[in-house]
Amino acid sequence: MAGQWSEGHSTSILCVGASSGPEGLLASGSEGGEVTLWSQEGTIIGRLTLPGGEDSTSVVFSHAAPGQLYVSHGDAVSVLDPRNLKGPVEEFQGAGEEEINALSLNETGSALAVADDSGAVRVLELPGGKVCRTLRRHTNICSSVAFRPHRPNNLISAGLDMQVMLWGLQKTRPLWTVNLQDVAEEEGDDQQRPGQLFNPPLVHCVSVASCGNILGCAAEDGRVHVIRIGSGSKLEQQGAVKAHSQGASQAHFVSFLSHPHWLLTGGNDGLVALWDLSKHPVVTPEAKAGVTAAPRRKSKSKAKRKEQSQNKAKSPPKVEAEKEGEGEEEEAACAEEVTEEKSGPKLRISHGDKVNWLCPVVLKGEPSVVVADQSASLTVYPLSPL
């Protein structure tokens, strides 16, 4: 049965994060700079309103240092100590060029990536917060960013320019770029289902499976676009799952189920769904019979920057050396594209309200998902009906 965690916020909750530490704490951020810390049982452990009153847009616990919680608000990142939630331990002012939408920490805790409204991705060295890289290729809001597991110098970014990029932090240009609008046009799938005719694949959220090679991108066209990265960080294959009848706002791979390719998605249609992508032809290459390679192309689409008030979704989301060959941006052109998984989700939850954020987590030994929506409360659903 669904559980409700209430009274932690007075405004709409925008983001949720879970700690990997023994206490299994959760943190949530909401409009107006509120941050709340929760126990596994949903008890409020601490509450804080960050200075400035800007929305708390992303919360990330450090795997490497359990006493550190990173929260973005406005163009700043605050470092909090969950054990003593009195106020910021450290502030990285101007971490973003404009309002920050998403944060990602690499597994070693040595770098924090920041995606902002200008389209830039900044990489901050930790500790200290010094900007060591600024990555500029997105032509619209950069909505989501994610480090690849096992590869602390590889970073994925995605945005409202419909582009997904893989970066090697040694360089300031992407290794490759996928323009999801081009993919949709080449598949001849402009005529989508009713209610989706004019929805371009603006990307709201990107997630990387724990294997480090499979990406899931939740997009405004209601699909989750699935991408496989091959050896040498080359783009190998891409496809999609028609997941939602309206825009998909969230996609998160689940690391604690039977294999790394379980994916949770949430959308503006109020649906939360759990997908088994292990048999999807992008994930399992041997299932790709009849797949043809895409024609060679270079993504040149320059999506016009639209009003942030219209486009910006409130929700936004390592250790081996990489061989990074030259000209891999061109590799995107040769990647194979495949049709979507025909079977539906393994679990459908009619949440009923637009999903702002999903956080897969094990609560008291039970696989669960914490859902943030337009309200000031969190809803917890068990994943046990599987």
N, C-alpha and C positions, 0 to 999 in steps of 0.2 A: 504494500500500500504506500501511496505517496505521503511524504512527510512535509511539514511546513516549518521553515525557520523564520521567525518573525522578530520584530522589534530591534533588529540590528541596524536598520537604516530608516531615514525619514523620506528618502527620495528613491527614484528608480535605480536599481542595481545594474551596473554596466559590465562588470567583470568579476570573475572568481578564479582563485588559484589554490592549489593544494600543495602542502609540504610533503617532502619525502622522508622527513624526520620521524623518529619513533612516536612522537605525540600525534602525528597525523593531523596537524592543524590545517584549517582552511582560512582564507582571507577573501573578503569581497570589497569592492569599491563601487561608489555610486556618484550620482550627480552632486555637485556642491563640495566635492573633496572628502566625502566620508569614507573611512576605512574601518571595517569590522573584522575582528578575529574570532573564529568559531572553533569549538571542540568537535570531536567526532560525533558527539551526541546532538550537536546543534545548539550547545550552550554558548552564550556570548562571553568571551574571555576578555576582550578589550575593544574599545571604540576610540576613534580619533577623527578629528576634522583637520585636514591639512591646510596650511596657511594659503591665502589667495582665493579660496573658494571655487577653484576650477574643478571640473569633473575628474574623478579618478577613473582613468580609462583602461588601465592594465595593472594587474598585480602578479608578481612572480617571486616565488621563494627560491633561494639559492640551494642547489643540491650540494655544493661544496661547503657552504657555511650555513648551517641551519638557523643561526641567529641573524640572518639577513633576509629582509623582505623588501623588494623593489616595487615602488608604486609610481606610475606616471600621472601627472596632473598639469594641464597647460603644456608649456614647453620644458617643464622641469621633471626630474626624477628624484623622489625622496627614498632614502634608505631607512627602514624601520627595523627595530629589534622586537620580534614577536614576543620575547620573554618579558619585555618591559615597554609596553606600547604607550609611552608618555609623549613622545614627539620624535621628529626625524633625528636620527643619529648623524646623518650626512645628507646634504642637498646638492644635486647636480643641476644648477640653474642653467638654462639655455642648452640643455642636453639635446633638444630638438630645435630646428629652425622655426617651426610653427607648432601648433598643438600636436602632441604625441598621441598616436592611436594604439600602438602595440609595442610590447617589450619582448625580448627573448634573451635568455642567458645560455651561454654554451655550457657543456657538461662539466668542464674544468673550473667554471666560475671565474675565468680570466677575461671574459668579454661580455658586454651587454649591448645588444642591438636595439635601436630605437627607430621606429617608423613614424613619419609625421605627415601633416597636411600638405607640406610643400612638395611631397613626393620623394624627399631625400631619406636615405637610411644612414644613420650615424652609428659607428661602432665605438663604444667607450671602453677603455682599459680599466680593469679592476685589479686591485682597489684603486681608488682615486677619482675615477670618472673622467679621465682625460680623453678627449675625442682623438682617436688614432686613425679613423677612416671616415670619409663622407662619400657615400655612393649615390650618384645622381644619374638615373636613367629613366625613372618613371615620369610620365608627363601629366600625371594627375595625383591625387591623394594616394599615399602609400598606406594601405589599411592594415597590413599584417606582415609579420616577419618571423622566421623560425630558423634556428641553427639546426644543422643535420646531426643526429646522434652519431657518435664515434668519429666525427670529423669536425673538430672545434674551429676550423678555419673555413668551413663551408656554410653559407648562409642563403636561405631562400627569402625572396621578398615578393609581394603581390599587391596589386592596387586597383584603383578605380579606372585606370587606363587599360584594364583588361589584360595586363601583362604579368607573367610570372617569370622571375629571373633567378638564376643560380649564380652566386658570387663566390670567388676565391678571395679571401681577404688580403692576399698578397698584391692584388690588382684592384684598380678602381673602375674596371669595366666588367660587365657580367660575362661569365663563361658561356652562357646561352640565355636566350629570351624566347618565351612562347607567348604569342598573341592569341588569346582564346577567341577573339572575334574572327580571326582568320580561320581557325579550326572550325568554328560553327558554319562559316560561309562555305568552306570546302566540303563539309559534310552535307551541304544543301539542307540545313535544318533551320533556316530562318523562320519558317512557319512552325512555331512551337504551339504548345497547347493553348486553349482559350485562356485569356488573362495573362499570357506571357508573350504575346506577339511582339511587343516593343521592348522587351527586357534584354538589354545587352549583358554579356557575361562579366560585369564589374565584379572583381574578386574582393570578398569581405574578410576571408579567413583562410589561412594556409596552415596545414599540419603535416608533420613528417612522421612516418611510422618508426618504431624503435629500431628497425633494421637499418634505417637511414637512407633507403633507396626508393621508397614509395611516398609520393606527395598526394594530399587531398586538398582541393581548393574549392571552397564554398562560394558560389557565384550568384549574381542577381537573376540569372536565367533559370534558377531553380535546380541547376545541376551541381553535382560535385565532380569537378574535373580531376581525373586521376593521371598521374605522371610517374613513369619509372625512370630512375637514373641508373645508367650502366657503369661499367668500369671506366676509370679515368674521368669520372664526373660527366660523361657524355649523356645527353638527352637520348633515351632509348625508345620510349613508347608513350603514347598518351591516348586517353579515352575519356568517357564520362558515364556517370550514373544519373538518371533522371530521378532526383531525390525528393523535390518539393514542388508544389503547385504554384508557389510564389517564390520570391528570392530566398536562396539559402544563405543564412547569416553565419552559421557555425559549422565547422568540421574538425573533429578531434579524434586521432587514432587512440585506441585504448591499449595500454601496455600490459594490463594484468589479466587478460582473458587467455583463451587457449592458444592463440597465435597472434602475431603482431599486426594482422590486417583487419581487425575489427575496427569499424569507423562509426562514430556517433555524429549525427548531423542534426541541425535545428534550423528552422526557417520562419519567415514571416507568416506562413500558413498555420503557425501554432503547433506544428508537428515536430516531435523529437523521434528520431529513428536510429536503429542500430543495424549496420550492414556488415555482412561477412564478405570481404573482398578477396578472400584467399583464392577463389576460383575465377576472379575477374581476369580477362585476357591480358590486361596491362600488368597485373601482379604476377600471373603465372604464364610465362612466355609460351609454354607448350600448348596453351589453350587458344593460341592466336591463329588457328588455321584460317586461311583465306584473307589474311590482313595484307593490305598493300601499303607501300611506302608513300608518304606524302610528297608532292612535288617540291622541288627546292625553291625556297623563298627566303626573303629577309623581312622581318617585321618592321614596317615603317609607319604603322598607324600612329598618328598623333591625335589621340582623343582630346577634344577640346575640354579645357578645364571648366567644369560646371560649378554652379553655386554650391558651396559646401553645405548650406542649409538643406538643399534638396538631396544631394548625393551621399553625404557622409553618414554611414551607418553608425549608430550610437555604439554598437558592439564591434568591436573589431573582430584561437590561439588560443669523439669525439676523439679519437686520439691517434689516428694513423695519418701519415703523410699522404698528400694527394698528388697525383701526376696531373698537371693541368696543361693540356696541349694548346697550342695557338689555334686561333680560328674556330674555337668551339661554339662561338655564337652562331656560326653557320650551321652547326650540327643540328640546331633546332629545326632547320629546314628539312632535314632528312629523316626526322623521327617518324616512326610508324604511328598511325592513328587507328584506333579500334572502336568497335561498337560497344555500347554500354551493356552492363550486366542485365540480363532479362529478368532475373528473379527479384522479388521485392525485398524489403528489409526483414530481418529476423525478428525484430521487435519494433512495434509502432506505439508511440505514446501520444495521445491527443492531448497536448498540454493546454491548447485553447488560446494562448496569448503569444504574441510575437516574441521570439527567442532573442535575447540580447547576448547570452553567453551560456556555454555548456562546460562543465568540469567533470570529467570522469574520475572517480575516486573510489577506493575501498574504504567503507565506513564500518567499523566494528566487524571486520572480516567479510562484509557483504559487498560485492561489486555494485556500484551505484553511479548515478549521474545527478549532479546538482545543476539546476536550471535557474538562470536569472532572466526575468522578463521585464515588462514595463512597470511592475509593481516594486514595492519596497521590501518584499519578502523573497526568500529562496524556496524552491520546491525540490525535494529529494525523491528520486524514483529508484527502486531496486532494479538491477539488471538480471535478477534471478529467474524471471520467467523463461529464460533461454532454454 
